């Protein structure tokens, strides 16, 4: 009887260990990158790669998907938002990309202003979702972007919004405080941005 109880206890302990190890696995193990005063944490399945055209580039599990950060000195202040939308983001409105939907929102929170842009388009038979967060801070313009397959987007987009973005720190200070609601949210139409009207 005592032996049976002991065996049952061992089985229980092993089961408990298995449950906890599985629980650990389902949560993302995060790898934090800290360089040039910028710190951000990424799921360990996002493989960081050296790319000369990006400050930080990570390959995502899906073949064409990626996460990237770039930043530039910005003497122009908020004009940079307009220049960026009518420059780098202009490509989303080309016929070749077959833009399906887009939204550009400006968020203002305690004086901190950022743009959250989302583009959905078809590219070589694949439906793609591209999200970009852009903001100015201390005369530097930042662009954080993720490109994901739109059919498999929910899990990766969830990690991006709930794990990666809130982990961003600049010079030790958290940039996005998810606990405080924005004072103002404004939708920006591409209509007034003449160079975007290419469809």
Secondary structure by P-SEA (a helix, b strand, c coil): caaaaaaaaaaaaaaaaaaaaaaaaaccbbbbbbcccbbbbccccbbbbbbccccbbbbcccccccccccccccccccaaaaaaaacccccccccccccccbbbbbbbcccbbbbbbbbbbbcccbbbbbbbbbbccccbbbbbbccccccccaaaaaaaaccccccccccccccccccccccbbbbbbcccccccccc
